[in-house]
Amino acid sequence: MTAPALQTTSLEEAYHRTFLRSYALYQRALKRFPNGVTHDGRFMLPFPVYVNRADGSHKWTEDGHQLIDYWMGHGALLLGHGRAEIVAAVTEQAARGTHYGACHELEIEWADWITKLVPCAETVRFVSSGTEATLMAIRLARTFTGRRKVVKFYGHYHGWHDNVMDGTGINHDHPLPGVLPEVFDSLISLPSHDLNRVEDTLKNDSDIAVLMLEPTGALFGGVEIPDGFVTGLRELTSKYGVLFLMDEVVTGFRCAPGGAQEHFGVKPDLTTLAKIVAGGLPGGAVAGRADIMSLLEIRLDPVWQANRKMVHYGTFNACPLSAAAGIAALKIVATGRDIALANERADTLRRRFAEVLAGRGLENWHVFGTFSGVKLSYSNDPRVSRRSNLALIHALRQGMLLHGVDMVGVDGLTSSAHTPQDIEHTAQAFDDTLAWLQKEGKI
């Protein structure tokens, strides 16, 4: 699509005129949902675009505009939209049944692929989302160790349940609304990737059950971690008898066929998986050491049942549709080719974005990222959050949408479906959008 000429209209006016159908739908949504959206990340000023179909690296809005997509299903679509093998698997399974309320062979085959690919996966339990996976892993760690506390790092996202929500305030020392103080007090959130700080924490607190992290840094490389940090955490957690949890909801099958743990050569005690593991459908898993996972077993021993058995249900655990999609996706991921292609596309896009920024003289802006992630920062001041200037972020996204590109604010994820032409179009859209923002005095 072609954006309206700069000299004829303002950015926001052009956005309203271009996405009239989306605006009308948003007015309906405001009567049904808080803020008119069903996910905080989909909130957008002045209103979000509405999409009605997608294929490969593209999606189409209700207004009929084609967009190059860098949301990729919130990271679930490494292979792009509508990959033929996954569509065929889901279509066939839908005709056979969507929910048996019973065990089925597909769940075993799905777990077979996970244990084949993921180094730490001795046994597996399926759940319905990444948030459920980290909730379950933490409860397993507490049950196994008999300890209460969880250690994480600032900004590392592990879902939205109470156990992992960083606090508010300068020092993250106040619980978020709705989180009980006694739950918040069981969370130790460390402000930096400092192994000495980690060791002091583990050494001086005997009530820590588990240490968890996103192995490529907060929000898939949004805050980079130093070389050797993941290896150092494995050594320290082993030294002090704390379980080590790698949250691979995003990195699983995106860094390597075996996830970040394969890439770093580090085997955690537990790992959490979602997104790619279910081939773009709802689904997740916890995998890890068999002795820890055995706490999920039902046994005839009443003492075991009362004191050691961890209860776990879930209506859609190992849903046949998700299992079919997951198997199809993992068969493709196992070759590594699609991962390498997505990484190559992201590397090219990062380079092209850097060239655009240099050409525009925006010395405070930076492009960075790792693997198939692309991220932008608009300040040299490390105290300024990349997401703090919401007006600028929303204006940037408006401009990109008007030029046929949908990014996640200042972030993006590539897939193996993105083409060199997509990357070049995106770089030009970025340049044109920055020109528009400069013209309007927004940057």
C-alpha positions as CSV (number, residue, x, y, z in Angstrom):
1,M,0.0,0.0,0.0
2,T,1.1,3.6,-0.5
3,A,0.9,6.2,2.2
4,P,-0.8,9.5,1.6
5,A,1.6,12.3,0.5
6,L,3.3,14.0,3.4
7,Q,2.3,17.4,2.3
8,T,-1.4,16.7,2.1
9,T,-2.3,15.4,5.5
10,S,-1.0,14.7,9.0
11,L,0.0,11.2,10.1
12,E,-3.0,10.7,12.4
13,E,-5.4,12.1,9.8
14,A,-4.0,9.7,7.2
15,Y,-4.3,6.8,9.6
16,H,-7.9,7.5,10.3
17,R,-8.7,7.9,6.5
18,T,-6.9,4.7,5.6
19,F,-8.3,2.4,8.2
20,L,-12.0,3.4,8.3
21,R,-13.3,-0.1,8.7
22,S,-10.9,-0.8,11.6
23,Y,-12.0,2.4,13.3
24,A,-15.7,1.3,13.0
25,L,-14.9,-2.1,14.5
26,Y,-13.0,-0.5,17.3
27,Q,-16.0,1.5,18.2
28,R,-17.9,-1.7,18.6
29,A,-15.1,-3.3,20.6
30,L,-15.0,-0.4,23.1
31,K,-18.5,-1.5,24.2
32,R,-17.4,-5.1,24.8
33,F,-13.7,-5.0,26.0
34,P,-11.7,-2.8,28.4
35,N,-9.8,-0.5,26.1
36,G,-11.5,-2.3,23.2
37,V,-8.8,-5.0,23.1
38,T,-8.2,-8.6,24.3
39,H,-4.5,-8.3,25.0
40,D,-2.5,-5.4,26.4
41,G,0.0,-5.6,23.6
42,R,-2.7,-5.0,21.0
43,F,-3.8,-1.7,22.4
44,M,-2.9,1.1,20.0
45,L,-3.5,4.8,19.7
46,P,-5.8,6.1,18.2
47,F,-7.1,2.5,17.4
48,P,-5.7,-0.8,16.3
49,V,-6.0,-2.3,12.8
50,Y,-8.3,-5.3,12.4
51,V,-7.0,-8.3,10.4
52,N,-9.2,-10.9,8.6
53,R,-6.6,-13.2,6.9
54,A,-2.9,-13.9,6.7
55,D,-0.6,-16.0,4.5
56,G,3.2,-16.4,4.5
57,S,4.8,-13.1,5.7
58,H,1.7,-11.0,5.0
59,K,-1.7,-10.3,6.5
60,W,-4.7,-8.2,5.2
61,T,-6.7,-5.7,7.2
62,E,-10.5,-5.4,7.2
63,D,-9.9,-2.3,5.1
64,G,-8.3,-4.5,2.4
65,H,-4.7,-3.3,3.0
66,Q,-1.8,-5.8,2.8
67,L,0.8,-5.7,5.5
68,I,4.2,-7.3,6.0
69,D,3.8,-8.9,9.4
70,Y,6.5,-8.8,12.1
71,W,4.2,-9.8,15.0
72,M,4.2,-13.4,13.7
73,G,1.5,-14.5,16.1
74,H,3.3,-13.0,19.1
75,G,6.3,-15.1,18.2
76,A,4.5,-18.3,17.6
77,L,4.9,-18.4,13.8
78,L,8.6,-19.0,13.0
79,L,7.4,-20.6,9.7
80,G,5.0,-17.8,8.8
81,H,1.3,-17.8,8.4
82,G,-0.5,-20.8,6.8
83,R,2.5,-23.1,6.3
84,A,1.1,-25.8,4.1
85,E,2.2,-28.8,6.2
86,I,0.6,-27.3,9.3
87,V,-2.6,-26.4,7.5
88,A,-2.9,-29.9,6.2
89,A,-2.3,-31.5,9.6
90,V,-4.8,-29.3,11.4
91,T,-7.4,-29.7,8.6
92,E,-7.1,-33.5,8.7
93,Q,-7.3,-33.5,12.5
94,A,-10.3,-31.1,12.7
95,A,-12.3,-33.6,10.7
96,R,-11.3,-36.4,13.1
97,G,-12.1,-34.5,16.2
98,T,-11.0,-31.3,18.1
99,H,-11.2,-32.6,21.7
100,Y,-11.5,-36.2,22.7
101,G,-11.4,-35.8,26.4
102,A,-9.1,-38.8,26.3
103,C,-5.5,-39.9,25.7
104,H,-4.5,-40.1,22.1
105,E,-1.4,-41.1,20.0
106,L,-0.7,-37.6,18.8
107,E,0.2,-36.4,22.3
108,I,2.9,-39.2,22.5
109,E,4.3,-38.3,19.1
110,W,4.3,-34.6,20.1
111,A,6.3,-35.4,23.2
112,D,8.6,-37.6,21.3
113,W,9.7,-34.7,19.1
114,I,10.2,-32.5,22.2
115,T,12.3,-35.1,24.0
116,K,14.3,-35.7,20.7
117,L,15.1,-32.0,20.2
118,V,15.3,-30.4,23.7
119,P,18.4,-31.4,25.7
120,C,16.8,-31.3,29.2
121,A,13.5,-32.9,28.2
122,E,13.5,-36.3,29.9
123,T,9.7,-36.2,30.4
124,V,7.0,-33.7,29.4
125,R,3.6,-32.4,30.6
126,F,1.4,-30.3,28.2
127,V,-0.4,-27.1,29.2
128,S,-2.3,-24.5,27.1
129,S,0.0,-21.5,27.2
130,G,3.4,-20.1,28.2
131,T,1.9,-18.5,31.4
132,E,0.5,-21.9,32.4
133,A,3.9,-23.4,31.8
134,T,5.9,-21.1,34.0
135,L,3.2,-21.3,36.7
136,M,3.4,-25.1,36.6
137,A,7.3,-25.2,36.6
138,I,7.5,-22.9,39.6
139,R,5.0,-25.0,41.6
140,L,7.0,-28.1,40.6
141,A,10.2,-26.5,41.9
142,R,8.6,-25.5,45.2
143,T,7.1,-29.0,45.6
144,F,10.4,-30.7,44.8
145,T,12.6,-28.5,47.0
146,G,10.3,-27.6,49.8
147,R,11.3,-24.0,49.4
148,R,9.2,-20.9,48.6
149,K,11.2,-18.3,46.7
150,V,11.7,-17.6,43.0
151,V,14.7,-15.6,41.6
152,K,14.3,-13.8,38.3
153,F,15.7,-10.7,36.5
154,Y,14.2,-7.3,35.8
155,G,12.3,-7.2,32.6
156,H,12.4,-10.9,31.9
157,Y,8.9,-11.9,31.0
158,H,7.5,-15.2,32.2
159,G,3.8,-14.7,31.8
160,W,1.3,-12.7,33.8
161,H,0.6,-14.9,36.9
162,D,1.3,-13.5,40.3
163,N,4.5,-15.5,41.0
164,V,6.6,-13.7,38.3
165,M,5.3,-10.1,38.2
166,D,8.0,-7.6,38.9
167,G,7.0,-4.8,41.2
168,T,6.4,-1.1,40.6
169,G,8.5,1.9,41.7
170,I,12.1,2.8,41.1
171,N,13.4,-0.3,42.9
172,H,10.5,-2.6,41.8
173,D,9.6,-2.8,45.5
174,H,5.8,-2.5,45.4
175,P,3.5,-5.3,44.1
176,L,1.5,-4.7,41.1
177,P,-2.3,-4.1,41.6
178,G,-4.0,-7.3,42.6
179,V,-0.8,-9.2,43.5
180,L,-0.8,-10.2,47.2
181,P,2.1,-8.8,49.2
182,E,2.9,-12.2,50.6
183,V,3.2,-13.6,47.1
184,F,5.3,-10.7,45.9
185,D,7.6,-11.2,48.9
186,S,8.4,-14.7,47.6
187,L,9.9,-13.2,44.4
188,I,13.5,-11.9,44.3
189,S,13.9,-9.8,41.2
190,L,17.6,-8.9,40.4
191,P,18.3,-5.7,38.6
192,S,21.3,-6.8,36.6
193,H,23.0,-9.7,35.0
194,D,25.7,-9.9,37.6
195,L,26.9,-13.4,38.6
196,N,28.4,-12.0,41.8
197,R,25.1,-10.6,42.8
198,V,23.4,-13.9,41.9
199,E,25.9,-15.9,44.0
200,D,25.4,-13.6,47.0
201,T,21.6,-14.0,46.7
202,L,21.8,-17.8,46.5
203,K,24.4,-18.2,49.2
204,N,22.5,-16.0,51.7
205,D,19.0,-17.3,51.3
206,S,18.2,-21.0,51.9
207,D,14.6,-20.6,50.9
208,I,15.1,-20.3,47.1
209,A,13.5,-23.0,45.1
210,V,14.2,-21.9,41.6
211,L,16.1,-19.4,39.5
212,M,14.6,-18.6,36.1
213,L,15.4,-16.4,33.1
214,E,14.9,-15.8,29.4
215,P,18.2,-17.2,28.2
216,T,18.7,-14.6,25.5
217,G,17.8,-11.7,27.8
218,A,14.7,-9.8,28.6
219,L,12.0,-9.9,25.9
220,F,14.1,-12.0,23.5
221,G,17.2,-9.9,23.6
222,G,15.7,-6.6,24.6
223,V,18.2,-6.4,27.4
224,E,21.3,-8.2,26.3
225,I,23.1,-10.6,28.7
226,P,26.9,-11.0,29.0
227,D,28.8,-13.9,27.5
228,G,29.0,-16.8,29.9
229,F,26.1,-15.7,32.0
230,V,23.9,-18.6,31.3
231,T,26.7,-21.1,31.9
232,G,27.5,-19.2,35.1
233,L,23.9,-19.5,36.3
234,R,24.0,-23.3,35.7
235,E,27.1,-23.6,37.8
236,L,25.8,-21.4,40.6
237,T,22.4,-23.1,40.8
238,S,24.1,-26.5,41.0
239,K,26.5,-25.3,43.6
240,Y,23.7,-24.0,45.9
241,G,21.1,-26.7,45.3
242,V,18.6,-24.3,43.5
243,L,16.7,-25.5,40.4
244,F,17.6,-23.8,37.2
245,L,14.6,-23.0,34.9
246,M,15.2,-21.8,31.3
247,D,12.0,-20.1,30.1
248,E,12.1,-21.1,26.4
249,V,8.6,-20.0,25.5
250,V,10.1,-17.6,23.0
251,T,13.6,-19.0,22.4
252,G,12.5,-22.6,22.1
253,F,13.0,-23.7,18.5
254,R,13.8,-20.1,17.5
255,C,17.5,-20.1,18.5
256,A,18.2,-23.7,17.5
257,P,16.1,-26.9,17.0
258,G,16.8,-27.6,20.7
259,G,16.3,-24.0,21.8
260,A,18.7,-21.7,23.6
261,Q,19.9,-24.6,25.8
262,E,21.2,-26.3,22.7
263,H,22.8,-23.0,21.5
264,F,24.5,-22.3,24.8
265,G,25.3,-25.9,25.5
266,V,23.6,-25.7,29.0
267,K,21.1,-28.2,30.3
268,P,18.6,-26.7,32.8
269,D,16.6,-28.7,35.3
270,L,13.3,-27.6,33.8
271,T,12.3,-25.7,30.7
272,T,9.0,-24.1,29.7
273,L,7.8,-24.1,26.1
274,A,4.9,-22.5,24.1
275,K,4.4,-20.5,20.9
276,I,6.4,-22.5,18.2
277,V,5.9,-25.8,20.1
278,A,2.3,-25.8,19.1
279,G,2.7,-24.7,15.6
280,G,0.8,-21.4,16.0
281,L,-2.1,-22.9,17.9
282,P,-2.7,-22.6,21.7
283,G,-0.4,-24.9,23.6
284,G,2.6,-25.2,25.9
285,A,4.7,-27.6,27.9
286,V,6.9,-28.1,30.8
287,A,9.8,-30.5,30.3
288,G,12.8,-31.5,32.3
289,R,14.3,-33.9,34.8
290,A,12.3,-37.1,35.3
291,D,12.7,-37.0,39.1
292,I,11.2,-33.5,39.2
293,M,8.4,-34.3,36.7
294,S,7.6,-37.5,38.6
295,L,5.8,-35.3,41.2
296,L,2.9,-35.2,38.8
297,E,2.4,-38.9,39.1
298,I,-0.7,-40.4,40.7
299,R,0.3,-43.2,43.1
300,L,-1.7,-45.5,45.3
301,D,0.4,-44.5,48.3
302,P,-1.8,-42.1,50.4
303,V,1.3,-40.4,52.0
304,W,2.6,-39.6,48.5
305,Q,-0.7,-38.3,47.4
306,A,-1.1,-36.1,50.4
307,N,2.4,-34.7,50.7
308,R,4.2,-35.0,47.4
309,K,1.8,-35.3,44.5
310,M,1.4,-32.0,42.6
311,V,-2.2,-31.6,41.3
312,H,-2.5,-30.7,37.6
313,Y,-5.6,-30.5,35.4
314,G,-6.3,-28.5,32.2
315,T,-9.2,-28.9,29.8
316,F,-7.1,-28.3,26.7
317,N,-3.8,-30.0,27.7
318,A,-2.4,-31.8,24.6
319,C,-5.5,-30.8,22.5
320,P,-5.4,-32.9,19.4
321,L,-5.5,-29.9,17.1
322,S,-2.5,-28.3,18.8
323,A,-0.7,-31.6,18.9
324,A,-1.2,-32.1,15.1
325,A,0.1,-28.6,14.5
326,G,3.0,-29.0,16.9
327,I,4.2,-32.2,15.3
328,A,4.1,-30.7,11.9
329,A,6.0,-27.6,13.0
330,L,8.7,-29.5,14.9
331,K,9.3,-31.9,12.0
332,I,10.2,-28.8,10.0
333,V,12.1,-27.0,12.7
334,A,14.3,-30.1,13.4
335,T,16.2,-29.5,10.1
336,G,17.3,-26.1,11.3
337,R,16.9,-24.6,7.8
338,D,13.9,-22.4,8.7
339,I,15.6,-21.1,11.8
340,A,18.7,-20.1,9.8
341,L,16.6,-18.4,7.2
342,A,14.6,-16.4,9.8
343,N,17.9,-15.4,11.4
344,E,19.4,-14.3,8.1
345,R,16.3,-12.1,7.3
346,A,16.5,-10.5,10.7
347,D,20.2,-9.8,10.4
348,T,19.6,-8.1,7.0
349,L,16.8,-6.0,8.4
350,R,18.9,-4.9,11.4
351,R,21.6,-3.8,9.0
352,R,19.2,-2.0,6.8
353,F,17.5,-0.2,9.7
354,A,20.9,0.9,10.9
355,E,21.7,2.4,7.5
356,V,18.4,4.2,7.5
357,L,19.1,5.7,11.0
358,A,22.5,6.8,9.9
359,G,21.1,8.4,6.8
360,R,18.6,10.3,8.8
361,G,21.2,11.5,11.3
362,L,19.4,9.9,14.2
363,E,22.4,9.3,16.4
364,N,20.4,8.5,19.5
365,W,18.5,5.8,17.8
366,H,19.9,2.3,17.7
367,V,18.9,-1.0,16.2
368,F,19.9,-4.3,17.8
369,G,18.6,-7.8,18.4
370,T,19.6,-11.4,18.3
371,F,18.6,-14.4,16.2
372,S,15.3,-13.6,14.5
373,G,14.5,-10.5,16.6
374,V,14.8,-6.9,15.6
375,K,14.6,-4.1,18.2
376,L,14.8,-0.3,18.2
377,S,15.9,2.1,20.8
378,Y,15.5,5.9,20.6
379,S,17.7,7.0,23.5
380,N,21.3,6.8,24.5
381,D,20.2,7.0,28.2
382,P,20.1,3.5,29.6
383,R,17.6,4.8,32.2
384,V,15.0,5.5,29.5
385,S,12.9,2.5,28.8
386,R,12.5,1.6,25.1
387,R,8.7,1.6,25.7
388,S,8.5,4.8,27.8
389,N,7.5,7.2,25.1
390,L,4.1,5.8,24.1
391,A,3.1,8.7,21.9
392,L,6.3,8.2,19.8
393,I,5.9,4.4,19.7
394,H,2.3,4.6,18.5
395,A,3.1,7.3,15.9
396,L,5.9,5.1,14.6
397,R,3.6,2.2,14.3
398,Q,0.9,4.3,12.6
399,G,3.5,5.4,10.0
400,M,4.7,1.9,9.4
401,L,1.2,0.6,9.0
402,L,0.5,3.3,6.5
403,H,3.5,2.1,4.5
404,G,2.3,-1.5,4.6
405,V,4.3,-2.9,7.6
406,D,3.1,-4.0,11.0
407,M,5.7,-4.1,13.7
408,V,5.3,-4.7,17.5
409,G,5.9,-1.0,18.4
410,V,9.7,-0.9,18.4
411,D,10.2,-4.6,18.0
412,G,9.7,-7.2,15.3
413,L,10.2,-10.9,14.6
414,T,11.1,-12.4,11.3
415,S,10.0,-15.8,10.0
416,S,11.3,-18.1,7.3
417,A,8.5,-16.8,5.1
418,H,9.9,-13.3,4.9
419,T,11.5,-12.6,1.6
420,P,14.4,-10.2,0.6
421,Q,11.7,-8.1,-1.0
422,D,9.8,-7.9,2.3
423,I,13.0,-6.8,4.0
424,E,13.7,-4.0,1.5
425,H,10.1,-2.8,1.5
426,T,10.3,-2.6,5.3
427,A,13.5,-0.6,5.3
428,Q,12.0,1.8,2.8
429,A,8.8,2.1,5.0
430,F,11.0,2.8,8.0
431,D,12.8,5.6,6.1
432,D,9.6,7.1,4.9
433,T,8.0,6.9,8.4
434,L,11.0,8.6,10.0
435,A,10.8,11.3,7.4
436,W,7.1,11.8,8.3
437,L,7.9,11.9,12.0
438,Q,10.6,14.4,11.5
439,K,8.4,16.6,9.4
440,E,5.8,16.7,12.1
441,G,8.4,17.3,14.8
442,K,7.8,14.1,16.6
443,I,11.5,13.2,16.5
